[in-house]
Amino acid sequence: MAGIIRFLFFVFLFAALELQVDSTLEQKDVVSHCENVKDCDLCVYDYEIEFVQGCAVCKCTSPIAREQRMATWKRWERWSECDRSCNFGTRTRVRRCRNGVVGGIGCIGPVFQNRRCRNKRCPLWFDANKGSLPWMVTLRRYPSFSFFCGGSIIDKNWILTAAHCVENKPESYRGILGNYFNKMVDEEETIVGFSSVHIHKSYNDNTLDNDIALLKVAEPIVFNDHVKPVCLPEYNAGVSYVPNTDVIISGWGTLKSNGALSNALQQAYVDIVSLEECGKRYSSVFAPSVMCAGILDKGGIDTCQGDSGGPLVDPNGNVQLGVVSWGRGCALAQYPGVYTLVSYYRRWLDNIRNNN
């Protein structure tokens, strides 16, 4: 009997020792498993250890943690068609996030990409997209509110226009910002008054030399999606402007000489014309304070009555290159429009803005 009891004792002792060893091995396996196996590394947040059929398994504590860490971008899809049938527009392409949350861990980066595109030149003026030219200003006489010139927002306090548009009577003018329809009140528009008018001291109303002016608004402009400033060029940047480069003209002026004013904001594309070539057409030598733009050989597109004071803009960066000044007729072949060169007057503009 004593022998049987002794035998059973050793059997139980051996089983207990074996269980303890197995337990120790399991714990070591758990630690090793969770430190080295990829399943644990895939967890973004803390993980828990579970035993499945005697094996240690890592379980992420967040249901999306594993998906976020495993997320990868699919290939970019094809570029879309140009969103404009003529002139410059935008192509867009997208990519999809596989097994993850866009912007989360593993899918960091843009979903969309845009790039400029261009089809054939638009034949004439066309309606601008609402809000696409947020720096445009209509200048009106007060109190009649009759339209007479254009302008552009260059910062929260100043409107740029042509000197031949204004006199030193700020109380006689109002500016409408965010305007799209010339003959209607727009929900997005804002009316501003002016506290001062600054006409270039060397402006000549006979030759239109130095045809540039600044109007200071009575209260700072509040910017929004429909009201934003245009960019200004660096001083003397005009020497690098390349002939035949497309630039934008815009306004509510007439589309032909002695025609009716446009209702919707219009825009068109014209080419930069070298001063040398422009001078030949006008049989004149132009000062470096102006620039020319138009469709030289064909005509048909040009600024006209009512567009004076408005901007000539480079669509690559929305930089204002010129101010609408004068021309021979409207859209005549061989006679491009003449614009005040903004970069030539950059120091004058900065001086007025900084000291008034």
C-alpha positions, 0 to 999 in steps of 0.5 A: 500500500505504501508503495502505491501511494509513493508511486502516485505521489511521484506521478502527480509531482511529475505532472505538476513539474511538466505543467509548470515547465509548459506554462513557463514555455508558453509565457516565453512563447507569448513574449517572443511571439508578440515581440516578433510576429507581424500580427502584433506589429500591425496594431497601431494601438495596444494589443491583447494576448489571446490563446487559440488552440494553445497558441498565443495570438495578438488582438488589436484593441481598436477595430480599425487599428489593423486596417489603418496600418495595412492601408496602402494607396492604389495607383493614380487613376487616369487624368480627367478631361480638361474642364474647359473646352477652350483655353486654360482649364484643369485636369484632375485625377484621384487615387483610392485608399485600400484598407484604410481611412484616408488621412490615417496611418498608412494613407497619408497624402493627397487624394486629388491632383490637379494640373493645368490644361489647354485646348484651342483658344476661345474665339471671343469673350466668354462668361467668367465662372462666378468667383473665378476672378475674385479681385475684380472691382466695378467702380461706380459714381455716387450717388447715381451708382452708374458704372464707369470703370474697372479696378482690382483688389491688391490688398485689404486697403487698396484698389488699383485702377487707371488714373484716367478713370478718377479724380481726387474726389473719393466721396464721389465713388463707390466700389463693388466687390464680389460683383458678377452681374453688372445690372443685378445685385449679387448675394456675394457683393460688397459695396465699399467707399473710399477715404482717399484717391492717389493719382500718379503725380506725373500722370498726363491726361493728354498722352496717358503717360503714368496712367495709374491710380490707387483708391484707399477703401474707407474700411478694410476689406473682408476677404471670402471666396468671392473677394480676394486680392490679385498678386502683384509682380516684383519691381521691374519684372516686366523685362522678362515677360515673353511675347505670345504668352497668354494673359487674361483680360476681364471686365464688364465693358462693351464687346465692340466699339459703342456697344452695350455694357456686358451684364455678366463678368467677361474674360478672354485670352490675348497674347503679350506683344513686344514693345518693339512690335507694338511700336511698329503698329502704332508708328511710335516708340513706347516708354518702358512703363507700358506693355501691349497685348492683343491678337496682333494679326487677327484682332477680334479680342480686346478690352473696350469701353468700360474695361479701363482700369481693370487688370491684365493678369497672368493666369500662372500665379494670378499676377497682375501684369497691367492696367487697362489704359488705351488703344486704337478702337477695340479689337482691331487687327494690328493694334493691340491694347496698351496697358500700364505696366504694373511692375514698373510702378511697384515702388510707387505702389509700395510707397503710397500704401506704406505711407497713407 
